[in-house]
């Protein structure tokens, strides 16, 4: 016991509350106090003390103790209590928080709320049963399911993913998978195999949103899908993958990929969100791509203490999890959180978990060089302009007549350079022309991320000025990015932006 419960004077000073109950003597009402503490967070009942905190004492013989133990045992389910004699003939009944909630006695279901033990209402009992896993949404019968809404293609696709032969009748396979029982088709079956799961499960959808920044104001794209468990997972994973840039580096003829967010982490997070979602709550799973983070959120409290997170695995929807575990979408149970955290650490991403009435997972971008990109882009633009000026001066000098005065040459060069630079800058802002030369430049960068402008010009059989113009267009279109200085820099091909 805690020290505050051992010292009776401190207990009397605290008085009755969430964890302390005084009773002058034993009566039938003792059972409801035991049940109430077991359904809440546990507590101590002090027999021999009045409600006013006056110690009267009680004769705590073996007969009384046996009666108390029997009373606790006869609760449904049974409750184990510990008895301890204190000074002044006070008997302490220690009730731990129950692991098999909800508990009831002959008078009904009770919950400790402050200094009182309140009788629970139907919805409160149901909520407690759901939270403790006694009532599972996926195992409930979908009483209004119509077999005309069964999607044979989804069923065959699942069997293929699970490596199950279609050599029995459909109903026999569904029974073996436990989604069909004598009572009917389960909610799990509807979520996996209904043509439109939303007709039967209001929380069957996944909402994917791509925001322009981190303020969740400007939306670049939004999709809400209702493709079933497998389809929702596949869609959400591809939705993020199409929007996550990947940089490539070539080292010794090998191409290394460096995504802004690790695929394994957000894939696993999406699977967990869909499988462990509390489908009783009637909401949608939210997957958001922000400028500097990914957020994957699903409604549903943890089924165990937060301190056990990452060490303990408990499925809210056992049937959904069992079906998915037969495919490659779900790995060995209990290893998902470790794989997510390891993938983030290996890829240089920060991450955090948030626990409340919902569970959310945030992955921070590993690209912390937005300011550097801006500076480097400006540097590259200056480099382009400087190179253009140098090339134009050289061309003009080679072509000018010898009798032209030096001052005139200088003025002409200045004016022409200014005009040409202006025209080139204007041209760079136009759409990237998808011609053979530009495609060749992209392929060369893929093969060697540190290739120089001169080498690109040589391989493309054009002059340096043309290559600089093409690179400028590609950069403005977001197809490529430049990192590092003029001598030691390298190019990135942005995944999903190739032309």
C-alpha positions in Angstrom: 0.0 0.0 0.0 1.0 3.6 -0.5 2.4 5.4 2.5 -0.7 7.7 2.8 -2.9 4.7 3.3 -0.6 3.2 6.0 -0.7 6.3 8.2 -4.3 6.6 9.4 -3.9 10.2 10.5 -3.1 11.2 7.0 -6.1 9.3 5.6 -8.4 11.1 8.1 -6.9 14.4 7.1 -7.5 13.8 3.4 -11.1 12.6 3.9 -13.2 10.7 1.4 -12.4 11.2 -2.3 -11.7 9.4 -5.5 -9.5 6.8 -3.8 -10.8 6.8 -0.2 -14.2 5.6 1.2 -15.2 5.5 4.9 -17.8 3.0 6.2 -18.8 2.6 9.8 -19.8 -1.0 9.4 -20.2 -3.8 6.9 -23.5 -3.8 5.0 -24.8 -4.9 1.5 -23.8 -1.5 0.1 -20.2 -2.5 0.5 -20.4 -4.5 -2.7 -21.2 -1.4 -4.8 -18.1 0.4 -3.3 -15.9 -2.5 -4.3 -17.3 -2.6 -7.8 -17.1 1.2 -8.2 -13.3 1.2 -7.3 -12.6 -1.8 -9.6 -14.4 0.0 -12.5 -12.4 3.2 -11.9 -8.7 3.4 -10.8 -8.9 1.4 -7.6 -9.1 2.7 -4.0 -9.3 1.9 -0.3 -12.3 1.3 1.9 -11.8 1.9 5.6 -14.2 0.0 7.8 -14.7 1.4 11.2 -14.7 5.1 10.3 -17.9 7.2 9.9 -18.7 9.4 6.9 -17.7 12.4 9.1 -14.2 10.9 9.6 -14.7 9.7 13.2 -12.9 6.5 14.1 -15.4 4.1 15.7 -13.5 0.9 15.1 -14.8 -2.5 14.1 -14.2 -6.1 15.3 -12.3 -7.5 12.3 -12.4 -11.2 13.0 -12.0 -14.0 10.5 -15.8 -14.3 10.0 -16.0 -10.6 8.9 -13.0 -11.0 6.6 -14.5 -14.2 5.1 -17.8 -12.4 4.4 -16.0 -9.5 2.6 -14.0 -11.9 0.5 -17.1 -13.8 -0.5 -18.9 -10.5 -1.4 -16.0 -9.5 -3.7 -15.8 -13.0 -5.2 -19.6 -12.9 -6.0 -19.2 -9.8 -8.1 -19.3 -10.3 -11.8 -16.6 -10.9 -12.8 -15.0 -11.8 -9.5 -12.8 -9.2 -7.7 -9.8 -9.9 -5.6 -9.4 -7.7 -2.6 -6.7 -7.4 0.1 -7.5 -6.9 3.8 -5.3 -5.3 6.3 -5.9 -4.5 10.0 -4.9 -0.9 11.1 -4.6 0.8 14.4 -7.8 1.5 16.4 -9.5 -1.6 15.0 -9.9 -0.2 11.4 -10.0 -2.7 8.6 -8.7 -1.6 5.2 -10.1 -3.2 2.1 -7.7 -2.6 -0.8 -9.3 -2.7 -4.3 -7.1 -2.5 -7.3 -8.2 -1.2 -10.7 -9.9 -4.1 -12.5 -8.4 -5.6 -15.6 -11.7 -7.2 -16.7 -14.1 -4.3 -16.7 -17.0 -3.7 -16.4 -17.7 -5.2 -13.0 -21.1 -5.4 -11.4 -22.8 -6.6 -8.2 -26.4 -7.6 -7.4 -27.3 -3.9 -7.3 -25.9 -3.2 -10.8 -22.8 -1.4 -12.3 -21.1 1.4 -10.3 -18.3 3.8 -11.0 -16.3 5.8 -8.5 -16.7 9.6 -9.3 -15.0 11.8 -6.7 -16.3 10.9 -3.2 -19.3 9.0 -4.5 -20.0 5.7 -6.2 -22.5 6.4 -9.0 -24.7 3.9 -10.7 -23.7 3.6 -14.3 -26.1 4.2 -17.2 -26.5 2.0 -20.2 -24.2 4.1 -22.4 -21.6 4.4 -19.8 -21.5 0.6 -19.3 -21.3 0.1 -23.1 -18.5 2.7 -23.3 -16.5 1.0 -20.6 -17.0 -2.4 -22.2 -15.8 -1.1 -25.5 -12.8 0.6 -24.0 -11.8 -2.6 -22.2 -12.3 -4.7 -25.3 -15.3 -6.7 -24.1 -17.4 -5.4 -27.0 -15.5 -5.3 -30.3 -17.0 -3.4 -33.3 -15.4 -5.7 -35.9 -16.9 -8.8 -34.4 -20.4 -7.5 -34.2 -23.0 -8.7 -36.8 -23.8 -6.3 -39.6 -27.5 -7.1 -39.4 -28.6 -5.0 -42.5 -25.9 -6.3 -44.9 -27.2 -7.3 -48.3 -25.3 -9.9 -50.2 -25.9 -8.1 -53.4 -23.4 -5.6 -52.0 -20.7 -8.2 -51.6 -17.7 -7.3 -53.9 -16.4 -10.5 -55.5 -13.4 -8.7 -56.9 -12.3 -7.4 -53.5 -12.7 -10.9 -52.1 -10.6 -12.5 -54.8 -7.9 -9.8 -54.5 -7.7 -10.4 -50.7 -7.4 -14.2 -51.3 -4.5 -13.5 -53.7 -2.7 -11.2 -51.1 -3.3 -13.8 -48.4 -2.2 -16.7 -50.5 -5.5 -18.5 -50.0 -6.8 -20.8 -52.7 -10.4 -20.4 -53.9 -11.0 -24.1 -53.8 -14.0 -24.0 -51.4 -17.3 -22.2 -51.6 -17.2 -18.5 -50.8 -19.2 -19.0 -47.6 -16.9 -21.7 -46.3 -13.9 -19.5 -46.8 -15.7 -16.6 -45.1 -16.5 -18.9 -42.2 -12.9 -20.0 -41.9 -11.9 -16.4 -41.9 -14.5 -15.9 -39.1 -16.2 -13.0 -40.9 -19.3 -15.1 -41.4 -21.1 -16.8 -38.5 -24.4 -18.5 -37.9 -25.8 -15.1 -36.8 -24.7 -13.4 -40.0 -22.0 -11.3 -41.7 -19.7 -9.3 -39.4 -18.7 -5.6 -39.5 -15.2 -6.8 -40.4 -16.6 -8.6 -43.4 -18.4 -5.4 -44.5 -15.2 -3.3 -44.1 -13.2 -5.7 -46.2 -15.6 -6.9 -48.8 -18.6 -4.6 -49.2 -18.8 -2.7 -52.5 -19.5 0.5 -50.5 -18.5 -0.1 -46.8 -19.9 3.4 -45.9 -23.5 2.0 -46.4 -22.9 -0.2 -43.4 -20.1 1.4 -41.4 -20.3 5.2 -41.2 -16.6 5.5 -40.1 -15.2 3.4 -43.1 -13.6 6.3 -45.0 -10.1 7.7 -45.1 -9.5 11.4 -45.6 -6.2 12.4 -47.2 -5.3 16.1 -47.3 -2.3 17.9 -48.8 -1.8 21.4 -47.2 0.4 24.1 -48.7 1.9 25.0 -45.4 1.8 24.1 -41.7 -1.2 26.3 -40.8 -3.8 23.9 -42.3 -5.5 26.7 -44.2 -4.6 26.4 -47.9 -5.5 23.0 -49.3 -3.6 21.8 -52.4 -5.5 18.6 -52.7 -8.1 16.5 -50.8 -9.4 13.0 -51.3 -11.9 11.1 -49.3 -12.0 7.4 -50.2 -14.2 4.4 -49.2 -12.3 1.5 -50.8 -12.4 -1.0 -47.9 -9.6 -1.9 -45.6 -7.1 -3.0 -48.3 -8.1 -0.4 -50.8 -7.9 2.4 -48.2 -4.4 1.4 -47.1 -3.1 1.1 -50.7 -4.7 4.5 -51.6 -3.4 6.4 -48.6 0.2 5.0 -49.0 0.3 6.0 -52.6 -1.2 9.4 -51.9 1.7 10.2 -49.6 4.3 8.6 -51.8 3.3 10.7 -54.8 3.7 13.8 -52.7 6.9 13.1 -50.9 10.1 14.2 -52.7 13.0 11.8 -53.0 16.5 12.9 -53.8 18.9 10.7 -55.6 22.7 10.4 -55.3 25.0 8.4 -57.5 28.0 6.8 -55.8 30.2 4.4 -57.6 27.5 3.5 -60.2 24.9 2.9 -57.4 21.9 5.1 -57.0 20.9 5.9 -53.4 17.5 7.3 -52.5 16.9 9.8 -49.7 13.1 10.4 -49.2 11.9 13.4 -47.1 9.9 10.9 -45.0 10.7 7.1 -44.7 8.3 4.9 -46.6 8.3 2.2 -44.0 7.3 4.6 -41.2 4.3 6.2 -42.8 3.2 2.9 -44.4 3.2 1.2 -41.0 1.5 4.3 -39.3 -1.3 4.1 -41.9 -1.8 0.4 -41.4 -2.0 0.9 -37.6 -4.4 3.8 -37.9 -6.8 1.8 -40.1 -6.6 -1.4 -38.1 -6.8 0.1 -34.6 -9.4 2.8 -35.3 -12.4 3.0 -33.0 -15.1 2.4 -35.6 -17.8 3.0 -32.9 -17.0 6.7 -33.0 -18.3 7.4 -36.5 -15.4 9.6 -37.8 -12.9 9.3 -40.6 -9.2 8.4 -40.4 -7.2 11.6 -41.2 -3.9 11.6 -43.1 -2.4 15.0 -43.6 0.7 16.1 -45.6 2.0 19.5 -44.3 4.9 21.5 -45.6 7.2 20.3 -42.8 5.4 17.2 -41.4 3.1 14.2 -41.9 0.3 13.7 -39.4 -1.7 10.4 -39.2 -4.6 10.4 -36.8 -7.2 7.9 -35.8 -9.8 8.1 -33.1 -9.5 5.7 -30.1 -7.8 5.7 -26.8 -5.0 3.4 -25.8 -6.2 0.1 -24.4 -3.3 0.0 -21.9 -1.3 2.5 -19.9 0.8 5.0 -21.9 3.9 3.8 -20.1 3.5 0.4 -21.9 3.4 2.0 -25.3 5.9 0.4 -27.6 6.3 -2.6 -25.2 2.8 -4.0 -25.3 0.5 -4.8 -28.2 -3.2 -5.2 -27.9 -5.6 -5.1 -30.9 -8.7 -3.1 -30.6 -10.2 -4.9 -33.7 -8.9 -8.4 -33.4 -10.7 -9.7 -36.5 -9.5 -6.9 -38.7 -6.0 -7.4 -37.5 -6.1 -11.2 -38.0 -7.3 -10.8 -41.6 -4.6 -8.3 -42.4 -1.9 -10.3 -40.7 -2.4 -13.0 -43.4 -1.1 -10.5 -46.0 2.2 -8.6 -46.3 0.6 -5.4 -45.0 1.1 -6.4 -41.4 4.3 -7.8 -39.9 4.8 -9.7 -36.7 2.5 -8.4 -34.0 4.0 -6.0 -31.5 6.9 -4.9 -33.7 5.2 -2.0 -35.6 6.2 0.9 -33.3 9.8 -0.2 -33.2 9.9 -0.4 -37.0 8.4 3.1 -37.3 10.8 4.7 -34.8 13.8 2.9 -36.3 12.9 4.0 -39.8 12.5 7.6 -38.7 15.8 7.6 -36.9 17.7 6.0 -39.8 16.2 8.6 -42.2 16.9 11.6 -39.9 13.3 12.4 -39.1 12.0 13.6 -35.8 8.7 12.1 -34.6 6.2 12.2 -31.8 3.1 10.4 -30.6 0.1 12.1 -29.0 -2.4 10.2 -26.8 -5.8 11.5 -25.9 -9.3 10.4 -27.0 -7.5 10.0 -30.4 -4.0 8.7 -31.3 -1.9 10.7 -33.7 1.6 10.2 -35.1 3.6 13.1 -36.5 6.8 12.7 -38.6 8.9 15.8 -39.0 10.5 16.5 -42.4 14.2 15.7 -42.6 14.6 18.6 -45.0 15.6 21.5 -42.8 17.3 23.5 -45.6 14.5 25.7 -46.9 16.5 28.8 -46.2 19.5 27.2 -47.7 17.6 26.3 -50.9 16.4 29.9 -51.3 20.0 31.1 -51.0 21.4 28.5 -53.3 18.7 29.2 -55.9 19.6 32.8 -55.8 23.3 31.8 -56.1 22.5 29.6 -59.1 20.5 32.4 -60.8 23.4 34.8 -60.3 25.7 32.1 -61.7 23.5 31.7 -64.7 23.4 35.5 -65.3 27.2 35.8 -64.8 27.9 32.9 -67.2 25.6 34.4 -69.8 27.3 37.8 -69.6 30.7 36.2 -69.9 29.6 34.1 -72.9 28.0 37.1 -74.6 31.0 39.3 -74.1 33.3 36.6 -75.6 31.0 36.2 -78.6 30.7 39.9 -79.2 34.4 40.4 -78.9 35.1 37.7 -81.4 32.6 39.1 -83.9 33.1 42.9 -83.5 35.1 44.8 -86.3 38.5 46.1 -85.3 37.7 49.7 -86.1 34.8 49.9 -83.6 35.9 52.1 -80.7 36.4 50.4 -77.4 33.8 52.5 -75.6 31.2 51.7 -78.2 31.9 48.0 -77.8 31.6 48.3 -74.0 28.2 50.1 -74.3 26.9 47.6 -76.9 28.0 44.7 -74.8 26.4 46.1 -71.7 23.1 46.9 -73.5 22.9 43.6 -75.4 23.8 41.6 -72.2 21.1 43.4 -70.3 18.5 42.7 -73.0 19.5 39.1 -73.5 19.6 38.4 -69.8 16.1 39.9 -69.5 14.8 37.8 -72.3 16.4 34.6 -71.0 15.0 35.3 -67.5 11.6 35.6 -69.0 12.0 32.4 -71.0 13.1 30.5 -67.9 9.7 31.1 -66.3 7.8 29.4 -69.1 6.8 25.7 -68.9 9.5 23.2 -69.3 9.7 22.0 -73.0 9.5 18.2 -73.0 11.9 17.7 -75.8 14.7 15.2 -76.3 17.4 17.5 -75.0 15.7 18.2 -71.7 15.0 14.5 -71.2 18.6 13.8 -72.0 19.7 16.4 -69.3 17.5 14.7 -66.7 18.9 11.2 -67.6 22.5 12.6 -67.3 21.7 14.0 -63.8 20.2 10.7 -62.7 23.4 9.0 -63.8 25.7 11.5 -62.1 24.2 14.0 -59.6 27.5 16.0 -59.6 27.7 16.5 -63.4 28.9 19.9 -64.5 27.2 22.4 -66.8 30.1 22.0 -69.3 29.7 18.2 -69.3 26.0 18.5 -69.8 26.6 20.9 -72.7 29.1 18.4 -74.3 26.8 15.4 -73.9 23.8 17.3 -75.2 25.8 18.7 -78.1 24.7 22.3 -77.3 26.4 25.3 -76.0 26.7 26.2 -72.3 24.1 29.0 -72.5 21.4 26.6 -73.8 22.1 24.1 -70.9 21.9 26.9 -68.4 18.6 28.0 -69.8 17.2 24.4 -69.6 18.5 23.9 -66.1 16.8 27.1 -65.1 13.5 25.9 -66.5 13.7 22.6 -64.8 14.4 24.2 -61.5 11.5 26.6 -61.8 9.2 23.7 -62.7 10.4 21.9 -59.5 11.8 19.0 -61.5 15.3 19.5 -60.1 16.9 21.1 -57.1 20.5 22.3 -56.7 22.4 21.9 -53.4 25.9 22.9 -52.6 28.2 25.5 -54.2 29.4 25.9 -57.7 32.3 23.5 -57.4 31.0 20.9 -54.8 27.3 21.1 -55.4 25.0 18.4 -56.7 21.6 18.0 -58.3 18.4 16.3 -57.0 15.7 14.9 -59.1 12.4 15.4 -57.3 10.4 12.2 -57.4 7.0 12.5 -59.0 8.2 15.6 -61.0 10.0 13.9 -63.8 8.9 14.8 -67.3 
